[in-house]
Amino acid sequence: MPTGVGHRCFYCEKSITREPAVTWNGATGQVWLHPGCAGDFGARLFADVVRWQRQSGRRFHELERRK
């Protein structure tokens, strides 16, 4: 099982010194976060999406797919 100890938190950039830690697997590797930072990051990500939707008047499922 992977451990976050020794990694830097993607959100606050401080070292993760103990478990639990949250990992997010992406296309280019893993992102590690402290549990509290994961909640803050998720809330900020959600807020950015809502703001984009309000400004654009569109939703992600309405975007055209690239061919």
N, C-alpha and C positions, 0 to 999 in steps of 0.2 A: 504494500500500500504506500503510495507516495506521501511524503511528509513536506510541509511547508517550512519547517525549521531551517533557517539559514538563507532563505530566499528573501528578496525585498518585496514589500507590499506594492502592488501596482498603483494603488490609490494614494497612500500617504508616503510611500518610498522609504519607510522605516523597516528595519530588519524584523522578520518574524522569528520570535525567540521561543515560542511554545505552541503546541497544538491546543485547540483545533485551529485549522486554517482552511480557507476556501480556495479551491482551484477552479479555473475556467479554462477548458481546453479549446484552443482556437486553431486556425489554419496554420499558424506559424509557431505554435508551441503553447506552453502553459502560462497562465497568469495567476499569481498567488495574491491573496488578500487576507487581512485580519478579518474575523467575522463582522466586527462593527463597520469596518471599511467596506465590506461587501454590501451591507445594507445601504450605506451612504452612496456608494457607487451606483447601485441599482436604482435608488431613488433619483439620483441625478440623471442617469441614462433615461429613465422613464419620463422625467420632466422635459428633457431635450426632445424626445420623440413627440410628446404632446405639444410642445411649443412649435415644432416643425409642422405638425399637422394643422395647427391653427393658422399659422402664417401662410402655408401653401394651399390650404383648403383641400388637401389630399390625404389619403391614408396609404400605408405601405402596400396593401393588397391591390390598390388601384394603379400602382406604377406599372409601366409597360416592361415586359421582360425583354432583355437583350437577346438578339438572335445571333 
